[in-house]
């Protein structure tokens, strides 16, 4: 059988390799020029949601939920994703997206935001929640999939560049570093890195075990529980298109103020840890998944959504590689769409 080299050991690469092994591919290698699971997956916030603004994104997340849930609560906890709107415009957008999500089979419902104990809701006009969404441990999931893949015969190589290995098929799953590898095989991937930072608070007493991910529609500010702390994120005032992963400490006071406004129980918290990671952004914020040249496939450009969509992507791309009909229609994610102008940008990039 053809020797398949998967470049990248993050959630996407691990999922592709695992599903290839499940489908009977018996000569699969995962190669990572850095540490295993040490790229963007290791720096991800770990949110898993099906609540997107376009069908193409909803489907990939919807088809991934059951797989993640089956891993168990050590890897993924379905505590929900709560979106709150504070303006009429924000509420209208929330309702428009809810209709699309419901039509696609995602169990999103209108809720009273006061259902979340301790949440300040005086300025909230409406909210929606999908309780099957939740929070996960991305590097732990990726490592578990690599472990399972290895048990099925996949060779996992750390600190090895994929381009140095003999292969019949190459799968490019290197996140923001994918264009560099693609260029070596004559493929131009329209992906650029966007730096996004995360802040972790000091320990907080009596955080609800079932606290959902909370997102403000208008600002994009969001937070989740991780252990006895809260993890905060929000886009920078000016996007940072760079591979540099530095933290802008000047934004910390604003983020803490936003947190206390929405969740007063966090009053007095400080930021004890912060880091930054990279989104691999495409022009329309949809991924590039599928064949991009003879013997070359891509699974990248996820624009911050790769981990939560990795199970469905890994399965569908593996099916395509071995000659089966993909379980998810991959045509919306074809590289060729950019030749004609992509017209379905995803608006909910958090």
C-alpha positions in Angstrom: 0.0 0.0 0.0 1.1 3.6 -0.6 3.3 5.1 2.1 1.4 8.1 3.5 3.3 10.8 5.4 1.2 13.1 7.6 3.1 16.4 8.3 2.0 17.7 11.7 1.2 16.0 15.0 -1.5 18.4 16.3 -5.2 17.6 16.6 -5.7 17.6 12.8 -2.7 15.5 11.9 -3.3 13.0 14.7 -6.9 12.6 13.6 -6.1 12.1 10.0 -3.5 9.4 10.9 -5.8 7.7 13.3 -8.6 7.5 10.8 -6.3 6.3 8.1 -5.2 3.4 10.3 -8.9 2.6 11.1 -9.5 2.4 7.4 -6.7 -0.1 6.9 -3.9 2.1 5.6 -0.8 0.1 6.8 2.0 2.4 5.9 1.3 5.7 7.7 3.9 8.0 9.3 3.2 11.1 11.4 6.2 13.5 11.2 6.6 16.6 13.2 9.7 18.8 12.9 9.1 20.0 16.5 7.7 18.4 19.6 4.7 16.1 19.3 1.5 18.1 19.8 3.6 21.1 20.5 2.3 23.6 17.9 -1.0 25.5 17.9 -2.9 22.6 19.5 -0.7 23.0 22.6 -1.8 26.6 22.9 -5.5 26.3 22.2 -8.3 27.5 24.5 -10.1 24.2 24.0 -13.6 25.4 23.2 -15.8 23.0 21.2 -18.8 24.6 19.6 -21.2 23.9 16.8 -22.6 27.5 16.8 -21.1 29.0 13.7 -22.5 31.5 11.1 -22.1 29.3 8.0 -23.2 25.8 7.2 -19.7 24.8 6.1 -18.4 25.4 9.6 -21.4 24.0 11.5 -21.3 20.7 9.7 -17.6 20.0 10.6 -18.2 20.8 14.2 -21.5 18.9 14.4 -19.9 15.8 12.9 -17.1 15.9 15.5 -19.1 16.2 18.8 -20.0 12.6 19.3 -16.4 11.5 18.7 -15.1 13.9 21.3 -17.8 13.0 23.8 -17.0 9.3 23.4 -13.4 10.1 24.6 -14.9 10.8 28.1 -14.9 13.8 30.5 -11.1 13.6 31.0 -10.8 14.9 27.5 -14.1 16.7 26.8 -16.8 18.1 29.0 -20.2 19.1 27.5 -20.9 22.1 29.7 -22.3 24.2 26.9 -21.5 27.4 25.0 -23.5 30.4 26.1 -23.7 33.4 23.7 -25.1 36.6 25.2 -26.2 39.7 23.2 -26.4 43.2 24.7 -27.7 45.1 21.6 -30.6 44.6 19.3 -28.3 44.1 16.4 -26.4 41.5 18.3 -29.6 39.7 19.3 -30.8 39.7 15.7 -27.6 38.1 14.5 -27.8 35.5 17.3 -31.4 34.6 16.2 -30.4 34.4 12.6 -27.6 32.0 13.4 -29.7 30.0 15.7 -32.2 29.4 12.9 -29.4 28.1 10.6 -27.9 25.9 13.4 -31.3 24.4 14.2 -31.9 23.7 10.6 -28.7 21.8 10.4 -29.6 19.7 13.4 -27.7 21.5 16.2 -29.7 21.6 19.5 -29.3 25.4 20.1 -32.0 27.0 22.3 -32.9 30.4 23.6 -32.1 30.6 27.3 -32.4 32.9 30.2 -28.7 33.9 30.8 -29.5 33.9 34.5 -29.3 30.1 34.3 -25.6 30.5 34.8 -25.1 31.3 38.5 -23.1 34.4 39.2 -23.4 35.8 35.6 -24.2 39.5 35.4 -27.1 39.9 33.0 -28.6 43.3 33.6 -27.4 44.5 30.2 -28.2 41.3 28.3 -31.1 41.3 25.9 -31.0 37.7 25.0 -28.9 34.5 24.9 -28.6 31.2 23.2 -26.9 28.0 24.4 -26.0 24.6 22.9 -25.5 22.3 25.9 -23.8 19.6 23.9 -20.9 22.1 23.2 -18.2 22.3 25.7 -14.6 22.5 26.7 -11.7 20.1 26.1 -8.0 19.5 26.6 -6.6 19.8 23.0 -3.1 18.5 23.5 -4.4 15.6 25.6 -6.8 14.6 22.8 -4.1 14.8 20.2 -1.8 12.7 22.3 -4.6 10.1 22.8 -5.2 9.9 19.1 -1.5 9.5 18.4 -1.4 6.7 21.0 -4.3 4.9 19.4 -2.9 5.4 15.9 0.5 4.0 17.1 -1.3 0.9 18.5 -2.8 0.4 15.0 0.6 0.5 13.4 1.1 4.2 12.6 4.8 5.3 13.0 5.1 8.6 14.9 8.3 10.6 14.4 9.3 13.6 16.5 11.8 16.2 15.4 11.6 14.9 11.8 10.8 17.0 8.8 8.2 15.4 6.6 9.9 16.5 3.4 12.9 14.3 4.4 10.9 11.1 4.3 10.2 8.9 1.3 6.5 8.9 0.5 3.8 8.3 -2.0 1.2 10.6 -0.4 1.8 13.8 1.6 -0.8 15.2 4.0 -0.1 18.8 5.0 -1.5 19.5 8.5 1.0 22.0 9.9 -1.4 24.8 10.8 0.1 28.2 10.0 3.4 26.6 8.9 1.5 24.7 6.1 2.3 27.1 3.2 6.0 26.6 3.8 5.8 22.9 3.3 3.3 23.2 0.5 5.6 25.5 -1.5 8.2 22.6 -1.6 5.7 20.6 -3.7 4.6 23.6 -5.8 1.4 24.4 -4.0 0.4 27.9 -2.9 -1.8 27.9 0.2 -3.4 31.3 1.0 -2.8 31.0 4.7 -1.2 33.6 7.1 -0.6 33.4 10.8 -2.7 35.5 13.3 -1.4 35.8 16.8 -4.0 35.4 19.5 -3.4 35.5 23.3 -4.9 33.8 26.3 -4.9 34.8 29.9 -5.4 32.6 32.9 -6.6 34.0 36.2 -5.5 33.3 39.7 -7.4 30.6 41.6 -11.0 31.4 42.3 -13.1 29.9 45.1 -16.3 27.9 44.3 -16.3 28.1 40.5 -19.3 26.1 39.3 -18.2 22.7 37.9 -20.6 23.1 35.0 -19.8 26.7 34.1 -20.2 27.0 30.3 -18.1 28.9 27.9 -19.5 32.4 28.0 -19.2 34.6 24.9 -20.3 38.2 24.4 -21.6 38.5 20.8 -20.7 42.1 20.3 -17.2 42.1 21.6 -16.0 38.5 21.2 -14.8 38.5 24.8 -15.1 35.0 26.2 -14.1 32.9 29.2 -14.2 29.3 30.4 -13.4 27.4 33.6 -10.2 25.4 33.7 -9.8 23.8 37.1 -10.1 26.5 39.8 -9.2 29.3 37.3 -10.8 31.1 34.4 -9.2 31.3 30.9 -10.0 34.5 29.0 -9.6 35.4 25.4 -10.6 38.2 23.0 -9.2 39.5 19.7 -6.6 42.2 19.9 -7.6 45.8 19.0 -5.4 45.5 15.9 -4.9 42.0 14.4 -1.3 40.8 14.7 -0.4 39.0 11.5 2.8 37.5 12.6 4.5 34.2 13.7 5.7 36.0 16.9 3.8 34.7 19.9 4.3 37.4 22.4 1.7 38.6 24.9 0.6 42.2 25.0 0.5 42.8 28.8 -1.1 46.3 28.2 -4.4 44.5 27.5 -4.6 42.7 30.8 -6.4 45.5 32.8 -9.1 45.7 30.1 -9.6 42.0 30.0 -9.9 41.7 33.8 -12.4 44.6 33.8 -14.5 42.8 31.2 -14.4 39.6 33.2 -15.6 41.3 36.4 -18.3 43.1 34.6 -19.7 39.9 33.2 -18.8 37.6 36.1 -18.6 39.6 39.4 -17.4 36.6 41.3 -14.0 37.1 39.7 -13.5 40.4 41.5 -10.0 40.5 42.9 -8.6 38.0 40.4 -5.2 38.6 38.8 -3.6 37.1 35.7 -1.0 34.5 36.8 -0.2 33.0 33.4 -0.5 34.1 29.8 0.6 32.8 26.4 -0.1 33.3 22.8 -0.7 30.9 19.9 -1.4 31.1 16.2 -4.5 30.9 14.0 -3.9 29.7 10.5 -6.2 32.1 8.7 -7.6 31.8 5.2 -9.3 34.7 3.3 -12.8 33.4 4.2 -12.0 31.8 7.5 -12.9 28.3 6.2 -10.3 25.5 6.1 -8.6 24.0 3.1 -9.3 20.3 3.1 -8.8 17.8 0.3 -6.5 17.0 -2.6 -4.3 20.0 -3.6 -1.9 18.3 -6.1 -1.1 14.8 -7.3 -0.3 12.8 -4.2 -0.7 15.8 -1.9 -3.6 16.6 0.4 -4.2 19.5 2.8 -5.9 19.9 6.1 -5.1 23.4 7.3 -6.3 27.0 7.4 -8.8 26.3 10.2 -8.8 29.9 11.4 -8.9 28.9 15.1 -11.4 26.1 14.7 -9.2 23.2 13.9 -9.3 21.3 17.1 -13.1 21.3 17.5 -13.5 20.1 13.9 -10.6 17.6 13.8 -12.6 14.4 14.2 -14.8 15.0 11.2 -12.0 16.4 9.1 -9.7 13.5 10.0 -12.3 10.9 9.1 -13.4 12.6 5.8 -9.9 13.3 4.5 -8.7 9.8 5.4 -11.7 8.4 3.4 -10.8 10.5 0.4 -7.2 9.5 0.6 -8.0 5.7 0.5 -10.5 6.2 -2.3 -13.8 6.1 -0.4 -16.6 8.6 -0.5 -16.0 11.1 2.3 -18.5 11.1 5.1 -18.6 14.9 4.9 -18.8 16.8 1.6 -15.4 18.3 1.3 -16.2 20.5 -1.8 -16.8 23.7 0.3 -13.2 23.4 1.6 -11.5 22.9 -1.8 -8.4 25.0 -2.5 -9.8 25.9 -5.9 -12.5 28.1 -4.4 -10.0 30.9 -4.1 -9.5 31.0 -7.9 -13.0 32.2 -8.3 -13.4 34.3 -5.1 -14.7 32.7 -1.9 -18.0 34.3 -1.0 -19.0 32.7 2.3 -16.9 34.2 5.0 -17.3 32.8 8.5 -18.2 35.7 10.9 -17.8 33.9 14.2 -14.0 33.8 14.6 -13.4 34.0 18.3 
